[in-house]
Amino acid sequence: MNNLNYYNFSLCFFLLKNLTLSEVRIKRTIAEKINDLISMECYKGSRHRTFLPVRGQRTRTNSGTMRFLRSHKERVL
């Protein structure tokens, strides 16, 4: 860092600031992708809409976590 002049330092600062994703931006992009799936009315979107597992998890048993998340999301929404 001592060998950088002002231009190189400002360039590095700009790149680090604008190219890294903050937590808020990551959550926003994930929510946008989920909303796109729901609006396309595809299978994954319908699973997201009904708060069911999307990636092929078993629902007959072992769904206690999803049931908890579903009831929690319904309270929030």
N, C-alpha and C positions, 0 to 999 in steps of 0.2 A: 504493500500500500504506500510505502514511502517513495517509491519510484514513479508513481503515477502523477501525471500532471492534472490540471483541473478538468480538461476536456475528457480524458479517459476516466477520471473518477466520476464525473457527472454521467457519462455514458453507462458505466457499470451500475450506478445508483438507479438510473432510469430503467435499465433492463431488469434489475432485481425487483424494483417496485411494480412494474407493469406486467411482467411475465409470470410472476408467482401468483397463485390463486389463494385468496384468503378463504377462511372457513365459511363466511357468509356467501361468497360468490360460488363456492362449491355446492353448498346446500341449495342455492337458487337454481343452478344449472341442473342438479338432480331433480328438483321439483318440476322444472320446465320439461325435462325429458319424460317424467311420469305423466304430466298433463298432456303431452303430445301423444303418448300411448293411449291414454283414456279418450282423447278426442278422435283418434283414428279408429276407435272401437275394435282394437285387436284383442286377442286372447289375454295377453299380459296386461293390457289396460283394464279389461273387465275384472281380472283378478285383483289389480290394485284398487279398483273402485269398491269392491266388496270386502276389502281388507283380508283377503285370503293369501296363502303363500303363492309366490309367483314362480319359483324355480323348481317346482316338482316335488316339494316336500310332502310328506305323508300328512293327511288331515284327519283320518279316522282315529288315530291315536297320536300322541306326541304333538298335539296342537295347543298345549296350554299357553305357550308363549304367545302364539298368534291370537288366541282368545283374549289374553290380557292386553295385548297391543291394540286389538280391535276395539275393546271397550274403552280403552284410554283415548284412542283417536276420536271415537264418537263423542266422548265428553268434550274434547277440545274443539271439534268441528261444530 
